[in-house]
């Protein structure tokens, strides 16, 4: 099984690394500028012999939250991407533990969010830590970089985002919450 740490790239050309590269091209249907690798939900890719001429593929993904409606679309897109590359047997496994965290997002993914107009998560999740929980004091506006922003609602266009407004440029924007 090939497991790639989020945000790292391997220059190797093994069959499982090629399979990872195929899976890594699939975009999040709710935020199309992010791949599932950028988002950190792509956890593992494994090739195995199921008796066919071409190895079968097992892809493991973790949703951003347990009720994420995008998982069905991501599963279908993964299957389509592998079928296009000649893999007829593709199994997508949804794993809920360990729970996804914004810490798994790549720096490139966070930069893509910023360019797209969504404020990326700032700081680290407090999962598994003892002691004080960090509280974000301000969210930077992705349009003008002002820290003079205000949360309008805890849930924005999707459950993993909050809706903010910049008090300086007056533009509303989504903030990808730290989870």
C-alpha positions as CSV (number, residue, x, y, z in Angstrom):
1,X,0.0,0.0,0.0
2,X,1.3,3.5,-0.8
3,X,0.5,6.2,1.7
4,X,1.8,9.6,1.0
5,X,2.1,12.2,3.7
6,X,-0.1,15.2,2.7
7,X,2.0,17.9,1.1
8,X,4.9,15.7,0.0
9,X,5.8,14.5,-3.5
10,X,7.8,11.5,-4.5
11,X,9.8,11.4,-7.7
12,X,9.5,7.6,-8.0
13,X,7.7,5.9,-10.7
14,X,6.3,2.8,-9.0
15,X,2.9,1.5,-10.0
16,X,1.4,2.6,-6.7
17,X,2.9,6.1,-6.9
18,X,1.4,6.4,-10.4
19,X,-1.9,5.3,-9.0
20,X,-1.6,8.0,-6.2
21,X,-0.9,10.6,-8.9
22,X,-4.1,9.6,-10.7
23,X,-6.1,9.9,-7.5
24,X,-4.4,13.2,-6.7
25,X,-5.9,14.8,-9.8
26,X,-9.5,14.6,-8.5
27,X,-10.9,17.9,-7.5
28,X,-13.2,18.7,-4.6
29,X,-16.6,19.3,-6.1
30,X,-17.4,22.1,-3.7
31,X,-14.1,23.9,-4.0
32,X,-12.9,23.0,-7.6
33,X,-9.5,24.7,-7.2
34,X,-8.5,22.1,-4.6
35,X,-7.6,18.5,-5.3
36,X,-8.4,15.9,-2.8
37,X,-4.7,15.7,-2.2
38,X,-4.6,19.5,-1.5
39,X,-7.5,19.1,0.9
40,X,-5.8,16.2,2.7
41,X,-8.6,13.8,2.4
42,X,-6.7,11.4,0.1
43,X,-5.2,9.0,2.6
44,X,-3.9,5.9,0.8
45,X,-3.8,4.2,-2.6
46,X,-3.2,0.4,-2.9
47,X,-3.0,-1.8,-5.9
48,X,-4.0,-5.5,-5.5
49,X,-4.6,-8.5,-7.7
50,X,-8.2,-9.4,-8.0
51,X,-7.7,-11.9,-10.9
52,X,-7.9,-9.4,-13.7
53,X,-5.3,-8.4,-16.3
54,X,-4.9,-5.0,-14.6
55,X,-4.5,-4.6,-10.9
56,X,-7.5,-3.4,-8.9
57,X,-7.3,-0.1,-7.0
58,X,-8.2,0.6,-3.4
59,X,-8.4,4.3,-2.6
60,X,-8.9,5.5,1.0
61,X,-10.4,8.9,1.7
62,X,-11.5,10.7,4.9
63,X,-14.3,13.2,4.7
64,X,-13.9,16.7,6.1
65,X,-16.8,15.8,8.3
66,X,-18.9,12.7,8.7
67,X,-21.9,14.2,6.8
68,X,-20.0,15.7,3.9
69,X,-22.3,15.5,0.8
70,X,-19.3,15.7,-1.5
71,X,-18.1,12.2,-0.7
72,X,-20.4,10.5,-3.3
73,X,-19.2,12.9,-6.0
74,X,-15.6,12.3,-5.0
75,X,-16.0,8.6,-5.1
76,X,-17.6,8.8,-8.6
77,X,-14.8,11.1,-9.8
78,X,-12.1,8.8,-8.5
79,X,-13.7,5.8,-10.3
80,X,-13.9,7.8,-13.5
81,X,-10.3,9.0,-13.3
82,X,-9.0,5.4,-12.8
83,X,-11.3,4.0,-15.5
84,X,-10.0,6.7,-17.9
85,X,-6.5,5.4,-17.1
86,X,-7.4,1.8,-17.8
87,X,-8.2,0.5,-14.3
88,X,-11.5,-1.3,-14.5
89,X,-11.8,-2.3,-10.8
90,X,-11.7,0.6,-8.4
91,X,-12.8,0.5,-4.7
92,X,-13.2,3.7,-2.7
93,X,-13.1,3.2,1.1
94,X,-14.4,6.0,3.3
95,X,-12.6,6.1,6.7
96,X,-13.8,8.2,9.5
97,X,-11.0,7.6,12.0
98,X,-8.8,9.4,12.5
99,X,-11.0,12.3,11.9
100,X,-9.9,14.8,9.2
101,X,-8.3,17.9,10.4
102,X,-7.3,21.1,8.5
103,X,-3.8,20.3,9.6
104,X,-3.8,17.8,6.7
105,X,-4.3,20.5,4.1
106,X,-1.2,21.2,2.0
107,X,0.4,24.6,2.0
108,X,-0.3,24.7,-1.8
109,X,-4.0,24.0,-1.0
110,X,-4.2,26.8,1.5
111,X,-2.6,29.2,-1.1
112,X,-5.1,28.0,-3.7
113,X,-8.0,28.8,-1.3
114,X,-6.5,32.3,-0.8
115,X,-6.3,32.9,-4.5
116,X,-9.8,31.7,-5.0
117,X,-11.2,34.2,-2.4
118,X,-11.6,31.8,0.5
119,X,-9.6,32.6,3.7
120,X,-7.6,29.5,4.4
121,X,-7.6,28.0,7.9
122,X,-5.1,29.6,10.2
123,X,-3.4,27.9,13.1
124,X,-3.5,24.3,14.0
125,X,-6.4,22.1,15.2
126,X,-6.5,21.5,19.0
127,X,-7.3,17.7,18.4
128,X,-5.3,15.4,20.7
129,X,-3.6,18.3,22.6
130,X,-3.8,18.9,26.3
131,X,-3.8,22.4,27.6
132,X,-5.1,25.7,26.3
133,X,-7.0,25.8,23.0
134,X,-5.8,28.4,20.6
135,X,-8.4,31.0,19.7
136,X,-8.0,32.9,16.4
137,X,-8.3,36.6,17.1
138,X,-8.8,37.7,13.5
139,X,-9.3,36.2,10.0
140,X,-7.4,37.9,7.2
141,X,-9.6,39.1,4.3
142,X,-8.5,37.2,1.1
143,X,-9.3,40.3,-1.0
144,X,-7.4,43.2,0.8
145,X,-5.5,41.3,3.6
146,X,-7.2,43.4,6.3
147,X,-7.5,41.8,9.7
148,X,-10.6,44.0,10.4
149,X,-13.1,41.3,9.7
150,X,-16.2,40.0,11.4
151,X,-17.9,36.6,11.4
152,X,-21.5,36.9,10.0
153,X,-22.5,33.2,10.5
154,X,-20.6,30.1,11.7
155,X,-21.8,28.1,8.7
156,X,-21.2,29.5,5.2
157,X,-21.8,27.9,1.8
158,X,-20.7,24.6,3.2
159,X,-20.5,23.3,6.8
160,X,-16.7,23.4,6.8
161,X,-16.7,27.2,6.1
162,X,-17.9,30.2,8.0
163,X,-19.1,33.5,6.4
164,X,-17.2,36.6,7.2
165,X,-17.2,40.2,6.0
166,X,-14.3,42.6,5.8
167,X,-15.0,45.8,7.6
168,X,-12.5,47.7,5.4
169,X,-13.3,46.6,1.8
170,X,-16.9,45.5,2.8
171,X,-16.5,42.3,0.8
172,X,-18.1,39.1,2.2
173,X,-15.9,35.9,2.1
174,X,-15.8,32.3,3.2
175,X,-13.3,31.2,5.8
176,X,-12.3,27.6,5.8
177,X,-12.6,26.8,9.5
178,X,-9.9,25.1,11.5
179,X,-11.1,21.6,12.4
